Amino acid sequence: MNAHDTFIAQHSFIEMGARERARSLLDPGTFRELLGPFDRLESPWLAMQDIVCQSDDGVVVARGQLDGQAAVIAAIEPAFQGGSIGEVSGAKIAGALELALLEFEAGRDIRPMILFETGGVRLQEANLGLAVIAEIHAAIVALRRHVPVIGIIGGMVGCFGGMSLAAALCTELVMTRQARLGMNGPEVIEQEAGLEELDAADRRLIWSMIGGEQRVSTGLADTLVEDDAGQVRAAAIAAFERGVPEQHRSAQVQQQLERLAQVNPAAIDPAILRDLWHGAAR
């Protein structure tokens, strides 16, 4: 196979919508959507503010098989409200994880995945959105005792706000180079702290700080993949095969405190953080 054939064989994960992303990860012919558009689960709050609703509220929940094993995927649709999480969309994610936990408690294995593409809580549903994000956090922690919970961040929206905490709680994170991960998005930082603090238009700077390659290099994500659905699927399968770790990243408090103690805020750049991570890992 030559380079041209390889390029043709790849299928962009980023260019897919949430439904297509979920379908691309599951074994062919096993995709089955739960609470889909025809169930008409819409936000009761957006219409009050003259915002057109979406019949799945921007989250696709699918059952199927991954490498022959039962799987469930909650995929966030970036094209609807920037992937923001509201009462209904968040409840679909939390409910999918809680049902996966019930499967394990009944003696049936299942592989849970979350496809992140979100700016965080939906401002129009702030308190309700925050509450349901907390439910997502609790569900991940409860479920990951039994099975790896795999998070995948594609791009280009990335993963920010309260959902970045959900991503951090996942057993393993898979990111493309184009993906971004952070508590606050660059535009929010620039808006609140000013252009002197951060120029959100400086794409090279932004991706060097919070892009997929940097996050994997500094241990905040686990696997870096190219923008190819096949690579994303292979990375997810490999993550499940590694099983539940002895200690999840979110429990490695002392290690992170030791790294932070070595950081000089007055003189910090992405390369220093990479060196710090690798030095601490030795």
Secondary structure, DSSP 8 states (H G I E B T S, - for coil): --HHHHHHH---STTS-HHHHHHHHS-TT--EEES-GGG----TTTGGGT----TTTTEEEEEEEETTEEEEEEEE-TTTGGG-B-HHHHHHHHHHHHHHHHHHHTT---EEEEEE-B-SB-GGGHHHHHHHHHHHHHHHHHHTTTS--EEEE-SSS-B-THHHHHHHHSSEEEEETT-BB-SS-HHHHHHHH-TTT--TT-HHHHHHHHBHHHHHHTTSSSEEE-S-HHHHHHHHHHHHHH-S-SS-GGG-HHHHHHHHHT--TTS--HHHHHHHHHHHH-
